[in-house]
């Protein structure tokens, strides 16, 4: 970890590797400052890691990076102990949060952190990149909440990209809050909702049996992606409703 006049730089790294006995080892599990990954009890064959925030933030000027790699035959589940709260800082610069995920052929990753909350006057840019082998499996959930209760949101830009076997199947960006392009909160955008989420599911069997496009309830849509993948996008009035919708859709995949 390093601290400068403009903020804190910190990185967490996780590597999951098959242990040769049907389980998953974690030869690399390291974090700095505000990023503290902790191994928790997993299920048979799967390692579980919880990201624990040891400090507030990210604040303006901070740059956090989380890297997780899953090798062939390994299974990893990553969650977080609490929501991430983007806050304004003394520095005028915005904050950055980079997530870099890689899953080898035959590996499996469930990336299920808690919500990201964009507090008033904060400015955060999130970049999530997932690079998968042709036979990899992935469940990736992102949830953004715009403002705390009774509070206007800060500026939030979130970009999500997924590549399978070197081919980009998803590259999208969402920008909300003060200074975001016009219409982000209008009928063609969030429509006044304050919680938005994305769910990416990659399974080899989707190559032969693609997921069908459908609308789920009033605020969610399921779309097949090129390759063995599906995207769920949902909006909701609050974090609890959003989570309920995403969990319902994920359960429908079986």
GUSESE-86979 format. One record per residue (C-alpha): x, y negated, z. Coordinates in nm, 2 decimals, padded with zeros to 4 digits. Each point is the difference from the previous one (the first is absolute). Layout:
> X  Y  Z
...
end
This chain:
> 00.00  00.00  00.00
> 00.11  -00.35  -00.07
> -00.14  -00.34  00.11
> 00.05  -00.31  -00.20
> -00.13  -00.36  00.01
> -00.28  00.10  -00.23
> -00.11  00.33  00.18
> 00.07  00.36  00.08
> 00.12  00.27  -00.24
> -00.07  00.35  00.11
> -00.03  00.35  -00.17
> -00.14  00.33  00.10
> 00.09  00.32  -00.18
> -00.16  00.35  00.01
> 00.11  00.31  -00.19
> -00.20  00.32  00.02
> 00.16  00.33  -00.10
> -00.13  00.36  00.00
> 00.17  00.19  00.28
> 00.00  00.34  -00.17
> -00.24  00.15  00.26
> -00.32  -00.14  -00.14
> 00.03  -00.33  00.19
> 00.13  -00.35  -00.06
> 00.30  -00.16  00.15
> 00.08  -00.37  00.03
> 00.38  -00.04  -00.06
> -00.04  -00.37  -00.02
> -00.23  -00.19  00.23
> 00.14  -00.35  00.07
> -00.13  -00.35  00.06
> 00.11  -00.35  00.09
> -00.15  -00.26  00.23
> -00.37  -00.03  -00.07
> -00.01  00.33  -00.20
> 00.01  00.31  00.22
> -00.09  00.33  -00.16
> -00.08  00.27  00.26
> -00.06  00.37  -00.06
> -00.33  00.13  00.13
> -00.17  00.34  00.02
> -00.08  00.13  -00.34
> -00.18  00.30  -00.14
> 00.14  00.32  -00.14
> 00.25  -00.09  -00.27
> -00.06  -00.37  00.02
> 00.22  -00.27  00.18
> -00.18  -00.30  00.14
> 00.15  -00.34  00.06
> -00.16  -00.31  00.16
> 00.14  -00.35  -00.07
> 00.00  -00.19  00.32
> 00.02  -00.38  -00.02
> 00.26  -00.11  00.26
> -00.05  -00.37  -00.07
> -00.27  -00.24  -00.13
> -00.02  -00.07  -00.37
> 00.10  -00.01  -00.27
> 00.04  -00.37  00.05
> 00.07  -00.26  -00.26
> 00.35  00.06  -00.14
> 00.02  00.37  00.12
> 00.08  00.28  -00.25
> -00.09  00.35  00.11
> 00.07  00.32  -00.20
> -00.12  00.35  00.05
> 00.14  00.29  -00.20
> -00.14  00.35  00.01
> 00.13  00.29  -00.21
> -00.16  00.35  -00.02
> 00.22  00.27  -00.15
> -00.12  00.32  -00.17
> -00.21  00.22  00.21
> -00.03  -00.25  00.29
> -00.33  -00.15  00.14
> -00.01  -00.33  00.17
> -00.28  -00.20  00.17
> 00.08  -00.36  00.09
> -00.23  -00.23  00.20
> 00.04  -00.30  00.22
> -00.08  -00.06  00.37
> -00.19  -00.33  -00.07
> -00.10  -00.24  -00.26
> 00.26  -00.22  -00.16
> -00.07  -00.37  00.07
> 00.15  -00.26  -00.24
> 00.06  -00.32  00.18
> 00.14  -00.35  -00.09
> 00.35  -00.06  00.12
> 00.23  -00.29  00.05
> 00.16  00.05  -00.34
> -00.20  -00.14  -00.30
> 00.09  00.30  -00.21
> -00.25  00.28  -00.04
> 00.05  00.34  00.14
> 00.07  00.32  -00.19
> -00.09  00.36  00.07
> 00.14  00.26  -00.24
> -00.11  00.37  00.01
> 00.20  00.24  -00.22
> -00.13  00.36  -00.02
> 00.14  00.30  -00.19
> -00.14  00.35  -00.02
> 00.19  00.28  -00.18
> -00.17  00.27  -00.20
> -00.17  00.23  00.25
> 00.01  -00.25  00.28
> -00.30  -00.16  00.17
> -00.05  -00.34  00.17
> -00.29  -00.14  00.18
> 00.06  -00.38  00.05
> -00.28  -00.12  00.23
> 00.10  -00.31  00.20
> -00.24  -00.22  00.19
> -00.14  -00.32  -00.15
> 00.20  -00.31  -00.09
> -00.16  -00.31  00.14
> 00.07  -00.33  -00.17
> -00.02  -00.27  00.27
> -00.07  -00.37  -00.07
> 00.30  -00.19  -00.14
> 00.20  00.31  -00.06
> 00.16  00.07  -00.34
> 00.08  00.37  -00.07
> 00.10  00.18  -00.32
> -00.03  00.38  00.02
> 00.16  00.23  -00.26
> -00.07  00.37  00.01
> 00.17  00.23  -00.26
> -00.05  00.38  -00.02
> 00.21  00.21  -00.23
> -00.12  00.36  -00.03
> 00.13  00.32  -00.16
> -00.24  00.18  -00.25
> -00.13  00.25  00.27
> 00.00  -00.24  00.30
> -00.31  -00.06  00.22
> -00.08  -00.34  00.15
> -00.27  -00.17  00.20
> 00.07  -00.37  00.04
> -00.23  -00.24  00.18
> 00.03  -00.38  00.02
> -00.25  -00.21  00.19
> 00.01  -00.38  00.02
> -00.21  -00.21  00.24
> -00.02  -00.37  -00.09
> 00.01  -00.19  00.33
> -00.07  00.09  00.36
> -00.36  -00.03  00.13
> -00.14  -00.35  -00.08
> 00.33  -00.10  -00.17
> 00.09  -00.10  -00.35
> 00.26  00.22  -00.17
> 00.36  -00.08  -00.08
> 00.15  00.05  -00.34
> 00.04  00.37  -00.09
> 00.14  00.14  -00.32
> 00.01  00.38  -00.02
> 00.15  00.20  -00.29
> -00.04  00.37  -00.03
> 00.17  00.22  -00.27
> 00.02  00.38  -00.04
> 00.21  00.20  -00.24
> -00.03  00.37  -00.07
> 00.29  00.17  -00.18
> 00.14  -00.34  -00.11
> -00.34  -00.11  -00.14
> -00.18  -00.30  00.15
> -00.36  00.10  00.07
> -00.09  -00.31  00.22
> 00.13  -00.35  00.03
> -00.24  -00.25  00.16
> 00.02  -00.32  00.20
> -00.25  -00.16  00.24
> 00.04  -00.36  00.11
> -00.23  -00.15  00.26
> -00.02  -00.31  00.22
> 00.11  -00.36  -00.03
> 00.19  -00.06  -00.33
> -00.11  00.32  -00.16
> -00.14  -00.01  -00.35
> -00.35  -00.14  -00.02
> -00.29  00.25  00.03
> 00.17  00.24  00.24
> -00.30  -00.03  00.24
> -00.27  -00.04  -00.26
> -00.24  00.26  -00.15
> 00.27  00.14  -00.23
> 00.24  00.03  00.29
> -00.07  00.09  00.36
> -00.34  -00.15  00.00
> 00.03  -00.15  00.35
> 00.13  00.32  00.16
> 00.29  -00.02  00.24
> 00.13  00.36  -00.02
> 00.14  00.16  -00.32
> 00.17  00.34  -00.04
> 00.16  00.23  -00.25
> 00.04  00.37  00.01
> 00.23  00.19  -00.24
> -00.03  00.38  -00.02
> 00.24  00.20  -00.21
> -00.04  00.38  -00.04
> 00.13  00.22  -00.27
> -00.34  00.16  -00.05
> -00.14  -00.33  -00.11
> 00.19  00.05  -00.33
> -00.25  00.27  -00.11
> -00.30  -00.12  00.20
> 00.01  -00.38  -00.01
> -00.20  -00.20  00.26
> -00.32  -00.14  -00.14
> -00.06  -00.38  00.01
> -00.27  -00.08  00.25
> -00.13  -00.27  00.23
> -00.02  00.08  00.37
> -00.25  -00.20  00.20
> -00.01  -00.37  -00.06
> 00.37  -00.09  00.02
> 00.22  00.28  -00.13
> 00.09  00.15  -00.33
> 00.20  00.31  -00.10
> 00.21  -00.01  -00.32
> 00.22  00.27  -00.16
> 00.35  -00.10  -00.08
> 00.22  00.12  -00.28
> 00.16  00.31  00.13
> -00.11  00.21  00.30
> -00.12  -00.30  00.21
> -00.30  -00.19  00.11
> -00.05  -00.35  00.14
> -00.26  -00.11  00.24
> -00.06  -00.38  00.05
> -00.24  -00.12  00.27
> -00.12  -00.32  00.16
> -00.19  -00.03  00.33
> -00.10  -00.27  00.25
> 00.24  00.13  00.27
> 00.28  00.25  00.06
> -00.22  00.27  00.16
> -00.24  00.01  -00.29
> 00.30  00.01  -00.25
> 00.16  00.29  00.18
> -00.33  00.19  00.01
> -00.04  -00.04  -00.37
> 00.35  00.11  -00.09
> -00.01  00.30  00.23
> -00.33  00.11  -00.16
> 00.14  -00.02  -00.35
> 00.32  00.18  00.10
> -00.21  00.29  00.16
> -00.19  00.03  -00.33
> 00.32  00.10  -00.18
> 00.00  00.32  00.21
end
